[in-house]
Structure formats: structure tokens, C-alpha cells
Amino acid sequence: MRSKTKANDLIASQILKTCANGASETRITHQSSPNSMKVISYLLLINEGFVEVVTEGSRIVHRATPKGMDQIKKFEACLEMQIN
């Protein structure tokens, strides 16, 4: 069960990193290779306030919030601890 949680954390981390500088829904999907778990993770990140959806002209952009950027740092720290 632990590896499933780790996999979900990696998915969330990938999505947040893609959204760090703003990304379209298509880019998010392509960067994190789509499957149902990734879509669910993506929607939960929006719902929990880690990703915001903004309109820039005619484009809809998904951007990591400050809360999301903090979460990226936490994910990276956890991965660093697991490696060492």
C-alpha cells in the first residue's frame, strides 16, 4: 500500500511542477501522461487549492499557487530523504 501512496505523490508532484509557471490543460496531460488516477489527482489539486485556473486572454492557464509551490518543496524533500 505504501508504494501506491508514493506513486500518487509522484503524480501530484509532476502535475504541480508542470503548473509552476502556468500550463494549459493539454500540456498538463501530455507532461504527466494521462490516466484516470492522474486526472483525479489533478482535480484534487485544484479542489485543495494547490492549482488555480486563470484566464489569460483567450487561454485558460493552470498555475501552481503558493500553497502548491510549498507542496513541491515538500515532495522533493521527501524524495531526497528516501534517496539518502
KEDO-322909 format. One record per atom (N, C-alpha, C, CB): residue in three letters; residue number from 1; x, y, z. Coordinates in steps of 0.05 Angstrom, whole numbers. Glycine has a CB too. Example, Ala and Ser with C-alpha at 12.3 -4.5 7.8 and 13.67 -1.06 7.14 Angstrom:
KEDO-322909
res ALA n 1 X 264 Y -114 Z 156 $
res ALA n 1 X 246 Y -90 Z 156 $
res ALA n 1 X 264 Y -66 Z 156 $
res ALA n 1 X 226 Y -89 Z 181 $
res SER n 2 X 257 Y -45 Z 142 $
res SER n 2 X 273 Y -21 Z 143 $
res SER n 2 X 258 Y 1 Z 157 $
res SER n 2 X 282 Y -12 Z 114 $
***
This chain:
KEDO-322909
res MET n 1 X 17 Y -24 Z 0 $
res MET n 1 X 0 Y 0 Z 0 $
res MET n 1 X 17 Y 25 Z 0 $
res MET n 1 X -19 Y 0 Z 24 $
res ARG n 2 X 40 Y 24 Z 12 $
res ARG n 2 X 58 Y 47 Z 14 $
res ARG n 2 X 67 Y 57 Z -13 $
res ARG n 2 X 83 Y 40 Z 31 $
res SER n 3 X 73 Y 38 Z -31 $
res SER n 3 X 82 Y 45 Z -58 $
res SER n 3 X 60 Y 59 Z -74 $
res SER n 3 X 92 Y 21 Z -73 $
res LYS n 4 X 35 Y 53 Z -69 $
res LYS n 4 X 13 Y 66 Z -82 $
res LYS n 4 X 11 Y 95 Z -74 $
res LYS n 4 X -14 Y 52 Z -76 $
res THR n 5 X 15 Y 101 Z -48 $
res THR n 5 X 15 Y 128 Z -38 $
res THR n 5 X 39 Y 143 Z -50 $
res THR n 5 X 17 Y 129 Z -8 $
res LYS n 6 X 62 Y 130 Z -52 $
res LYS n 6 X 86 Y 143 Z -63 $
res LYS n 6 X 80 Y 150 Z -93 $
res LYS n 6 X 110 Y 125 Z -61 $
res ALA n 7 X 68 Y 131 Z -107 $
res ALA n 7 X 61 Y 136 Z -135 $
res ALA n 7 X 42 Y 160 Z -138 $
res ALA n 7 X 49 Y 111 Z -148 $
res ASN n 8 X 22 Y 162 Z -121 $
res ASN n 8 X 3 Y 184 Z -122 $
res ASN n 8 X 17 Y 210 Z -116 $
res ASN n 8 X -20 Y 179 Z -102 $
res ASP n 9 X 36 Y 210 Z -97 $
res ASP n 9 X 52 Y 234 Z -91 $
res ASP n 9 X 68 Y 243 Z -114 $
res ASP n 9 X 69 Y 229 Z -66 $
res LEU n 10 X 80 Y 223 Z -128 $
res LEU n 10 X 96 Y 230 Z -152 $
res LEU n 10 X 79 Y 242 Z -174 $
res LEU n 10 X 110 Y 205 Z -162 $
res ILE n 11 X 55 Y 231 Z -177 $
res ILE n 11 X 36 Y 242 Z -197 $
res ILE n 11 X 29 Y 271 Z -190 $
res ILE n 11 X 10 Y 225 Z -199 $
res ALA n 12 X 22 Y 276 Z -165 $
res ALA n 12 X 15 Y 303 Z -156 $
res ALA n 12 X 39 Y 322 Z -160 $
res ALA n 12 X 6 Y 303 Z -127 $
res SER n 13 X 63 Y 312 Z -153 $
res SER n 13 X 87 Y 328 Z -156 $
res SER n 13 X 92 Y 336 Z -186 $
res SER n 13 X 111 Y 314 Z -145 $
res GLN n 14 X 88 Y 316 Z -204 $
res GLN n 14 X 92 Y 321 Z -233 $
res GLN n 14 X 72 Y 343 Z -242 $
res GLN n 14 X 87 Y 296 Z -249 $
res ILE n 15 X 47 Y 340 Z -234 $
res ILE n 15 X 27 Y 359 Z -242 $
res ILE n 15 X 33 Y 387 Z -232 $
res ILE n 15 X -1 Y 351 Z -233 $
res LEU n 16 X 41 Y 389 Z -206 $
res LEU n 16 X 47 Y 415 Z -194 $
res LEU n 16 X 72 Y 428 Z -208 $
res LEU n 16 X 53 Y 412 Z -164 $
res LYS n 17 X 92 Y 412 Z -214 $
res LYS n 17 X 116 Y 423 Z -228 $
res LYS n 17 X 108 Y 433 Z -256 $
res LYS n 17 X 137 Y 401 Z -230 $
res THR n 18 X 91 Y 419 Z -269 $
res THR n 18 X 82 Y 428 Z -296 $
res THR n 18 X 67 Y 454 Z -294 $
res THR n 18 X 64 Y 406 Z -309 $
res CYS n 19 X 52 Y 458 Z -272 $
res CYS n 19 X 36 Y 482 Z -268 $
res CYS n 19 X 51 Y 505 Z -256 $
res CYS n 19 X 12 Y 476 Z -251 $
res ALA n 20 X 76 Y 500 Z -248 $
res ALA n 20 X 92 Y 521 Z -233 $
res ALA n 20 X 93 Y 547 Z -248 $
res ALA n 20 X 120 Y 510 Z -228 $
res ASN n 21 X 97 Y 547 Z -274 $
res ASN n 21 X 99 Y 571 Z -290 $
res ASN n 21 X 74 Y 576 Z -307 $
res ASN n 21 X 123 Y 571 Z -307 $
res GLY n 22 X 53 Y 560 Z -302 $
res GLY n 22 X 29 Y 562 Z -318 $
res GLY n 22 X 29 Y 542 Z -340 $
res GLY n 22 X 25 Y 591 Z -329 $
res ALA n 23 X 7 Y 528 Z -344 $
res ALA n 23 X 6 Y 508 Z -365 $
res ALA n 23 X -23 Y 504 Z -374 $
res ALA n 23 X 18 Y 481 Z -356 $
res SER n 24 X -26 Y 498 Z -399 $
res SER n 24 X -52 Y 491 Z -410 $
res SER n 24 X -60 Y 463 Z -400 $
res SER n 24 X -54 Y 494 Z -441 $
res GLU n 25 X -85 Y 457 Z -402 $
res GLU n 25 X -94 Y 430 Z -394 $
res GLU n 25 X -81 Y 409 Z -412 $
res GLU n 25 X -125 Y 428 Z -397 $
res THR n 26 X -78 Y 415 Z -438 $
res THR n 26 X -65 Y 396 Z -456 $
res THR n 26 X -36 Y 391 Z -447 $
res THR n 26 X -65 Y 407 Z -485 $
res ARG n 27 X -21 Y 412 Z -440 $
res ARG n 27 X 6 Y 409 Z -432 $
res ARG n 27 X 8 Y 392 Z -406 $
res ARG n 27 X 20 Y 436 Z -427 $
res ILE n 28 X -10 Y 397 Z -387 $
res ILE n 28 X -10 Y 381 Z -363 $
res ILE n 28 X -14 Y 352 Z -369 $
res ILE n 28 X -32 Y 391 Z -343 $
res THR n 29 X -33 Y 346 Z -386 $
res THR n 29 X -40 Y 319 Z -394 $
res THR n 29 X -16 Y 305 Z -407 $
res THR n 29 X -64 Y 318 Z -412 $
res HIS n 30 X -3 Y 319 Z -426 $
res HIS n 30 X 20 Y 308 Z -440 $
res HIS n 30 X 44 Y 304 Z -422 $
res HIS n 30 X 27 Y 325 Z -464 $
res GLN n 31 X 49 Y 324 Z -405 $
res GLN n 31 X 73 Y 322 Z -388 $
res GLN n 31 X 71 Y 300 Z -368 $
res GLN n 31 X 77 Y 349 Z -373 $
res SER n 32 X 47 Y 294 Z -359 $
res SER n 32 X 44 Y 273 Z -338 $
res SER n 32 X 30 Y 248 Z -348 $
res SER n 32 X 27 Y 285 Z -315 $
res SER n 33 X 31 Y 244 Z -375 $
res SER n 33 X 18 Y 221 Z -388 $
res SER n 33 X -8 Y 212 Z -375 $
res SER n 33 X 38 Y 198 Z -389 $
res PRO n 34 X -30 Y 217 Z -389 $
res PRO n 34 X -56 Y 215 Z -377 $
res PRO n 34 X -65 Y 186 Z -369 $
res PRO n 34 X -76 Y 226 Z -395 $
res ASN n 35 X -77 Y 184 Z -347 $
res ASN n 35 X -93 Y 160 Z -339 $
res ASN n 35 X -112 Y 170 Z -318 $
res ASN n 35 X -74 Y 137 Z -328 $
res SER n 36 X -130 Y 153 Z -310 $
res SER n 36 X -152 Y 162 Z -292 $
res SER n 36 X -141 Y 172 Z -265 $
res SER n 36 X -171 Y 139 Z -288 $
res MET n 37 X -121 Y 160 Z -254 $
res MET n 37 X -110 Y 169 Z -228 $
res MET n 37 X -98 Y 196 Z -231 $
res MET n 37 X -89 Y 149 Z -218 $
res LYS n 38 X -85 Y 202 Z -253 $
res LYS n 38 X -73 Y 228 Z -257 $
res LYS n 38 X -95 Y 250 Z -260 $
res LYS n 38 X -55 Y 228 Z -282 $
res VAL n 39 X -116 Y 243 Z -273 $
res VAL n 39 X -138 Y 263 Z -276 $
res VAL n 39 X -150 Y 268 Z -249 $
res VAL n 39 X -159 Y 252 Z -296 $
res ILE n 40 X -154 Y 247 Z -233 $
res ILE n 40 X -166 Y 250 Z -206 $
res ILE n 40 X -147 Y 267 Z -189 $
res ILE n 40 X -171 Y 223 Z -193 $
res SER n 41 X -121 Y 262 Z -190 $
res SER n 41 X -101 Y 277 Z -175 $
res SER n 41 X -102 Y 306 Z -183 $
res SER n 41 X -73 Y 266 Z -179 $
res TYR n 42 X -104 Y 311 Z -209 $
res TYR n 42 X -104 Y 338 Z -220 $
res TYR n 42 X -129 Y 353 Z -209 $
res TYR n 42 X -105 Y 338 Z -251 $
res LEU n 43 X -152 Y 341 Z -210 $
res LEU n 43 X -176 Y 354 Z -200 $
res LEU n 43 X -175 Y 359 Z -170 $
res LEU n 43 X -201 Y 337 Z -206 $
res LEU n 44 X -163 Y 340 Z -155 $
res LEU n 44 X -160 Y 344 Z -126 $
res LEU n 44 X -141 Y 367 Z -120 $
res LEU n 44 X -150 Y 318 Z -113 $
res LEU n 45 X -120 Y 370 Z -136 $
res LEU n 45 X -101 Y 392 Z -132 $
res LEU n 45 X -115 Y 419 Z -135 $
res LEU n 45 X -77 Y 390 Z -151 $
res ILE n 46 X -133 Y 421 Z -154 $
res ILE n 46 X -149 Y 445 Z -158 $
res ILE n 46 X -167 Y 449 Z -134 $
res ILE n 46 X -165 Y 444 Z -185 $
res ASN n 47 X -181 Y 428 Z -127 $
res ASN n 47 X -200 Y 430 Z -105 $
res ASN n 47 X -187 Y 437 Z -78 $
res ASN n 47 X -215 Y 403 Z -102 $
res GLU n 48 X -163 Y 428 Z -73 $
res GLU n 48 X -149 Y 433 Z -48 $
res GLU n 48 X -133 Y 459 Z -49 $
res GLU n 48 X -129 Y 410 Z -43 $
res GLY n 49 X -134 Y 474 Z -71 $
res GLY n 49 X -121 Y 500 Z -72 $
res GLY n 49 X -92 Y 499 Z -79 $
res GLY n 49 X -124 Y 513 Z -46 $
res PHE n 50 X -82 Y 477 Z -90 $
res PHE n 50 X -54 Y 475 Z -98 $
res PHE n 50 X -50 Y 486 Z -127 $
res PHE n 50 X -44 Y 447 Z -97 $
res VAL n 51 X -72 Y 485 Z -143 $
res VAL n 51 X -71 Y 495 Z -170 $
res VAL n 51 X -95 Y 513 Z -174 $
res VAL n 51 X -72 Y 471 Z -191 $
res GLU n 52 X -90 Y 536 Z -188 $
res GLU n 52 X -112 Y 554 Z -195 $
res GLU n 52 X -115 Y 555 Z -225 $
res GLU n 52 X -106 Y 583 Z -183 $
res VAL n 53 X -139 Y 560 Z -234 $
res VAL n 53 X -145 Y 561 Z -262 $
res VAL n 53 X -151 Y 591 Z -268 $
res VAL n 53 X -169 Y 542 Z -270 $
res VAL n 54 X -135 Y 603 Z -286 $
res VAL n 54 X -139 Y 631 Z -292 $
res VAL n 54 X -141 Y 634 Z -323 $
res VAL n 54 X -115 Y 648 Z -282 $
res THR n 55 X -154 Y 656 Z -330 $
res THR n 55 X -157 Y 663 Z -359 $
res THR n 55 X -136 Y 684 Z -366 $
res THR n 55 X -185 Y 672 Z -365 $
res GLU n 56 X -120 Y 679 Z -386 $
res GLU n 56 X -101 Y 698 Z -397 $
res GLU n 56 X -108 Y 703 Z -426 $
res GLU n 56 X -71 Y 687 Z -393 $
res GLY n 57 X -122 Y 724 Z -430 $
res GLY n 57 X -132 Y 730 Z -457 $
res GLY n 57 X -153 Y 709 Z -465 $
res GLY n 57 X -109 Y 730 Z -478 $
res SER n 58 X -147 Y 694 Z -486 $
res SER n 58 X -166 Y 673 Z -495 $
res SER n 58 X -158 Y 646 Z -485 $
res SER n 58 X -168 Y 673 Z -525 $
res ARG n 59 X -135 Y 644 Z -470 $
res ARG n 59 X -125 Y 619 Z -460 $
res ARG n 59 X -133 Y 614 Z -431 $
res ARG n 59 X -95 Y 618 Z -462 $
res ILE n 60 X -138 Y 589 Z -424 $
res ILE n 60 X -142 Y 581 Z -396 $
res ILE n 60 X -116 Y 569 Z -387 $
res ILE n 60 X -166 Y 562 Z -393 $
res VAL n 61 X -104 Y 580 Z -365 $
res VAL n 61 X -79 Y 571 Z -355 $
res VAL n 61 X -82 Y 560 Z -327 $
res VAL n 61 X -58 Y 594 Z -356 $
res HIS n 62 X -68 Y 538 Z -322 $
res HIS n 62 X -68 Y 526 Z -295 $
res HIS n 62 X -41 Y 533 Z -282 $
res HIS n 62 X -73 Y 495 Z -297 $
res ARG n 63 X -42 Y 544 Z -259 $
res ARG n 63 X -18 Y 554 Z -246 $
res ARG n 63 X -17 Y 544 Z -217 $
res ARG n 63 X -16 Y 585 Z -247 $
res ALA n 64 X 7 Y 535 Z -209 $
res ALA n 64 X 11 Y 527 Z -181 $
res ALA n 64 X 8 Y 551 Z -163 $
res ALA n 64 X 38 Y 512 Z -177 $
res THR n 65 X -7 Y 549 Z -142 $
res THR n 65 X -10 Y 571 Z -122 $
res THR n 65 X 15 Y 570 Z -104 $
res THR n 65 X -37 Y 568 Z -106 $
res PRO n 66 X 18 Y 591 Z -87 $
res PRO n 66 X 39 Y 590 Z -67 $
res PRO n 66 X 38 Y 564 Z -50 $
res PRO n 66 X 38 Y 614 Z -49 $
res LYS n 67 X 14 Y 556 Z -43 $
res LYS n 67 X 10 Y 531 Z -28 $
res LYS n 67 X 20 Y 507 Z -45 $
res LYS n 67 X -20 Y 527 Z -21 $
res GLY n 68 X 15 Y 507 Z -71 $
res GLY n 68 X 25 Y 486 Z -88 $
res GLY n 68 X 55 Y 486 Z -91 $
res GLY n 68 X 13 Y 489 Z -116 $
res MET n 69 X 67 Y 510 Z -92 $
res MET n 69 X 96 Y 512 Z -93 $
res MET n 69 X 109 Y 501 Z -68 $
res MET n 69 X 105 Y 541 Z -98 $
res ASP n 70 X 97 Y 507 Z -45 $
res ASP n 70 X 107 Y 495 Z -19 $
res ASP n 70 X 105 Y 465 Z -20 $
res ASP n 70 X 91 Y 507 Z 4 $
res GLN n 71 X 84 Y 454 Z -32 $
res GLN n 71 X 80 Y 425 Z -33 $
res GLN n 71 X 101 Y 413 Z -51 $
res GLN n 71 X 52 Y 419 Z -44 $
res ILE n 72 X 109 Y 426 Z -72 $
res ILE n 72 X 131 Y 416 Z -89 $
res ILE n 72 X 156 Y 413 Z -73 $
res ILE n 72 X 136 Y 435 Z -113 $
res LYS n 73 X 162 Y 433 Z -56 $
res LYS n 73 X 186 Y 431 Z -39 $
res LYS n 73 X 185 Y 408 Z -20 $
res LYS n 73 X 190 Y 458 Z -24 $
res LYS n 74 X 161 Y 404 Z -9 $
res LYS n 74 X 157 Y 381 Z 10 $
res LYS n 74 X 161 Y 354 Z -4 $
res LYS n 74 X 129 Y 383 Z 23 $
res PHE n 75 X 150 Y 352 Z -28 $
res PHE n 75 X 153 Y 327 Z -44 $
res PHE n 75 X 182 Y 322 Z -49 $
res PHE n 75 X 137 Y 328 Z -70 $
res GLU n 76 X 197 Y 343 Z -58 $
res GLU n 76 X 225 Y 340 Z -64 $
res GLU n 76 X 241 Y 333 Z -40 $
res GLU n 76 X 236 Y 366 Z -77 $
res ALA n 77 X 235 Y 344 Z -17 $
res ALA n 77 X 249 Y 338 Z 8 $
res ALA n 77 X 244 Y 309 Z 16 $
res ALA n 77 X 240 Y 357 Z 31 $
res CYS n 78 X 220 Y 299 Z 13 $
res CYS n 78 X 214 Y 271 Z 19 $
res CYS n 78 X 229 Y 252 Z 0 $
res CYS n 78 X 184 Y 266 Z 16 $
res LEU n 79 X 230 Y 259 Z -25 $
res LEU n 79 X 245 Y 243 Z -44 $
res LEU n 79 X 275 Y 243 Z -38 $
res LEU n 79 X 241 Y 253 Z -73 $
res GLU n 80 X 285 Y 266 Z -30 $
res GLU n 80 X 314 Y 268 Z -23 $
res GLU n 80 X 320 Y 250 Z 1 $
res GLU n 80 X 321 Y 298 Z -16 $
res MET n 81 X 302 Y 250 Z 21 $
res MET n 81 X 306 Y 234 Z 45 $
res MET n 81 X 305 Y 204 Z 38 $
res MET n 81 X 285 Y 240 Z 66 $
res GLN n 82 X 288 Y 196 Z 19 $
res GLN n 82 X 286 Y 168 Z 11 $
res GLN n 82 X 311 Y 159 Z -4 $
res GLN n 82 X 261 Y 164 Z -6 $
res ILE n 83 X 323 Y 177 Z -19 $
res ILE n 83 X 347 Y 170 Z -35 $
res ILE n 83 X 371 Y 166 Z -16 $
res ILE n 83 X 353 Y 192 Z -56 $
res ASN n 84 X 372 Y 183 Z 4 $
res ASN n 84 X 396 Y 182 Z 22 $
res ASN n 84 X 390 Y 163 Z 44 $
res ASN n 84 X 402 Y 209 Z 34 $
***
